Amino acid sequence: MRTRPERHPIRVLDEQVVNRIAAGEVVERPASAVKELIENSLDAGARRIEVEVEMGGRRLIRVRDDGIGMTREDALLALQRHATSKLHSDADLLRIQTMGFRGEALPSIAAVSRLELITRAFEEEIGTRIVAVGGDIKAVEEVGAPIGTTVTVRDLFFNVPARLKFLKTVPTELGHILETVTRYAFAFPDVAFRLVHERQELLFTPGNGDRLSAVASVWGRDVVRGMVAVDYERDSVHVYGLIAPPHHTRPTRQHQYFYVNLRPVRNKTLTAALDEAYRTLTPEKRYPACVLMVDLDPRQVDVNVHPAKIEVKFQREGEVFEAVVQAMLAHFDQIQRSHATMARLQPAALPDTGGVALHDGAARAYRAAGLIR
């Protein structure tokens, strides 16, 4: 028989507790913080983004960009919850075109770390440095700084021991960070990305605007060999990117990346459409590599499903499904011709990675995290 529970008065939670709870929705692990900071850099128009981490992001995460930067006033506002330059009204939620929009990223990260923000707006001669510990601002001062923004996150989850306890090993957390940076590097080939862990460069993309070069820089030429560009439009749904030939498959979906309006996403409709297109052409439990972008009217897709913004819902799923399937089918003849041609080419004819050496470190990080075999 159940005992009667003890009655406790209802209280309004302290603001710091509220912020830590909210931070848990946005920042689940070090890779979540990296994702949010990269999105801020992209929204700031950065052409170079450098990510530096230590201990798989537990001890240090630093994201440096050459974007437009922030004024002192904007930098202080950026550390307040729900302060954003990207939304002005409810109607804007129906046509989101930026990576971030809720104004939660920086305050959520600051609430569970020791954060330093150094920024300088392009129109100003001096920069601003802000230090926050557990969400409390401890220092604000003028500093010399280049145009752009550098956010340094130390001791992530130092004040949330329960969350810290559930972090995985350093290789696992590093693997998730590497995958996060990779996804954005493929979506924005005109931006140069660099990832460094414990002074070892794991990833570098040239930022030359060539998506195939970016993919080859990270995945290697063996994976991209034979991949062809897709470009197809149907019912105002634009499908483009890179797909592998049916005969070039892999044992997992690890090399299947999907994007909606350049946002990395997980979506069953897109996965099912790809499976349907390849269904009669690939062996069971074998999967083609792809970097597949879907662009459509922002009003036709809801990116406000989850705080992490990685899950989306389509207003017209059937149209998106059919557009992806038809895009694949329309290019299969081209894929077969490409395969025949590539078989005759020398390695030098494969995508130019801009003089960038392929990184064994990236492969080791993926394997250590169990993300590839």
VENKAKA-V60426 format. One record per residue. N is the residue number from 1. RES is the residue in three letters. PSI is psi as a letter, one per 40 degrees, with the letter a starting at -180 (* if undefined). BURIAL is b if it has 16 or more other C-alpha atoms within 10 Angstrom, else e. Layout:
N RES PSI BURIAL
N RES PSI BURIAL
This chain:
1 MET h e
2 ARG i e
3 THR i e
4 ARG h e
5 PRO i e
6 GLU h e
7 ARG h e
8 HIS h e
9 PRO i e
10 ILE h e
11 ARG i e
12 VAL h e
13 LEU i e
14 ASP i e
15 GLU d e
16 GLN d e
17 VAL d e
18 VAL d e
19 ASN d b
20 ARG d b
21 ILE d e
22 ALA d b
23 ALA d b
24 GLY d b
25 GLU d e
26 VAL d b
27 VAL g b
28 GLU d b
29 ARG i b
30 PRO d b
31 ALA d b
32 SER d b
33 ALA d b
34 VAL d b
35 LYS d b
36 GLU d b
37 LEU d b
38 ILE d b
39 GLU d b
40 ASN d b
41 SER d b
42 LEU d b
43 ASP d b
44 ALA e b
45 GLY f e
46 ALA i b
47 ARG e b
48 ARG h b
49 ILE h b
50 GLU h b
51 VAL h b
52 GLU h b
53 VAL i b
54 GLU i b
55 MET f e
56 GLY f b
57 GLY e b
58 ARG d b
59 ARG d b
60 LEU h b
61 ILE h b
62 ARG h b
63 VAL h b
64 ARG h b
65 ASP i b
66 ASP f b
67 GLY a b
68 ILE e b
69 GLY a b
70 MET i b
71 THR i b
72 ARG d b
73 GLU d e
74 ASP d e
75 ALA d b
76 LEU d b
77 LEU d b
78 ALA d b
79 LEU e b
80 GLN i b
81 ARG h b
82 HIS f b
83 ALA h b
84 THR i b
85 SER e e
86 LYS e b
87 LEU i b
88 HIS e e
89 SER i e
90 ASP d e
91 ALA d e
92 ASP d e
93 LEU d b
94 LEU e b
95 ARG f b
96 ILE h b
97 GLN e b
98 THR i b
99 MET d b
100 GLY i b
101 PHE e b
102 ARG e b
103 GLY f b
104 GLU e b
105 ALA c b
106 LEU d b
107 PRO d b
108 SER d b
109 ILE d b
110 ALA d b
111 ALA d b
112 VAL f b
113 SER i b
114 ARG h b
115 LEU h b
116 GLU h b
117 LEU h b
118 ILE h b
119 THR i b
120 ARG h b
121 ALA i b
122 PHE d b
123 GLU e e
124 GLU i e
125 GLU e e
126 ILE i b
127 GLY a b
128 THR h b
129 ARG h b
130 ILE h b
131 VAL h b
132 ALA i b
133 VAL h b
134 GLY f b
135 GLY e b
136 ASP h e
137 ILE h b
138 LYS d e
139 ALA i e
140 VAL h b
141 GLU i e
142 GLU i e
143 VAL i e
144 GLY h e
145 ALA i b
146 PRO i b
147 ILE h b
148 GLY a b
149 THR h b
150 THR h b
151 VAL h b
152 THR h b
153 VAL h b
154 ARG i b
155 ASP f b
156 LEU h b
157 PHE f b
158 PHE d b
159 ASN e b
160 VAL g b
161 PRO d e
162 ALA d e
163 ARG d b
164 LEU d b
165 LYS d e
166 PHE e e
167 LEU i b
168 LYS a e
169 THR i e
170 VAL d b
171 PRO d b
172 THR d b
173 GLU d b
174 LEU d b
175 GLY d b
176 HIS d b
177 ILE d b
178 LEU d b
179 GLU d b
180 THR d b
181 VAL d b
182 THR d b
183 ARG d b
184 TYR d b
185 ALA d b
186 PHE d b
187 ALA d b
188 PHE g b
189 PRO e b
190 ASP e b
191 VAL h b
192 ALA h b
193 PHE i b
194 ARG h b
195 LEU h b
196 VAL h b
197 HIS h b
198 GLU f e
199 ARG e e
200 GLN h e
201 GLU h b
202 LEU d b
203 LEU h b
204 PHE h b
205 THR i b
206 PRO d b
207 GLY f b
208 ASN e e
209 GLY e e
210 ASP h b
211 ARG d b
212 LEU d b
213 SER d b
214 ALA d b
215 VAL d b
216 ALA d b
217 SER d b
218 VAL d b
219 TRP d b
220 GLY i b
221 ARG d b
222 ASP d e
223 VAL d b
224 VAL e b
225 ARG h b
226 GLY e b
227 MET i b
228 VAL i b
229 ALA h b
230 VAL h b
231 ASP h b
232 TYR i b
233 GLU h b
234 ARG h e
235 ASP f e
236 SER e e
237 VAL h b
238 HIS h b
239 VAL h b
240 TYR i b
241 GLY a b
242 LEU h b
243 ILE i b
244 ALA i b
245 PRO i b
246 PRO d b
247 HIS e b
248 HIS g b
249 THR i b
250 ARG i e
251 PRO e e
252 THR i e
253 ARG e b
254 GLN d e
255 HIS f b
256 GLN h b
257 TYR h b
258 PHE i b
259 TYR i b
260 VAL h b
261 ASN f b
262 LEU e b
263 ARG h b
264 PRO h b
265 VAL i b
266 ARG h b
267 ASN h b
268 LYS d e
269 THR d b
270 LEU d b
271 THR d b
272 ALA d e
273 ALA d b
274 LEU d b
275 ASP d b
276 GLU d b
277 ALA d b
278 TYR e b
279 ARG d e
280 THR e e
281 LEU e e
282 THR i b
283 PRO i e
284 GLU h e
285 LYS f e
286 ARG i b
287 TYR h b
288 PRO i b
289 ALA i b
290 CYS i b
291 VAL g b
292 LEU h b
293 MET h b
294 VAL h b
295 ASP h b
296 LEU i b
297 ASP h e
298 PRO d b
299 ARG e b
300 GLN e e
301 VAL h b
302 ASP h b
303 VAL e b
304 ASN f b
305 VAL d e
306 HIS i e
307 PRO d b
308 ALA e b
309 LYS f b
310 ILE e b
311 GLU h b
312 VAL i b
313 LYS h e
314 PHE h b
315 GLN d e
316 ARG g e
317 GLU d e
318 GLY d e
319 GLU d e
320 VAL d b
321 PHE d b
322 GLU d b
323 ALA d b
324 VAL d b
325 VAL d b
326 GLN d b
327 ALA d b
328 MET d b
329 LEU d e
330 ALA d e
331 HIS e b
332 PHE d b
333 ASP d e
334 GLN d e
335 ILE d b
336 GLN d b
337 ARG d e
338 SER d b
339 HIS d b
340 ALA d e
341 THR d e
342 MET d b
343 ALA d e
344 ARG e e
345 LEU i e
346 GLN i e
347 PRO d e
348 ALA e e
349 ALA e e
350 LEU i b
351 PRO h b
352 ASP h b
353 THR f b
354 GLY f e
355 GLY e e
356 VAL h b
357 ALA i e
358 LEU i b
359 HIS h b
360 ASP d e
361 GLY d e
362 ALA d b
363 ALA d b
364 ARG d e
365 ALA d b
366 TYR d b
367 ARG d e
368 ALA d b
369 ALA e b
370 GLY e e
371 LEU d b
372 ILE i b
373 ARG * e
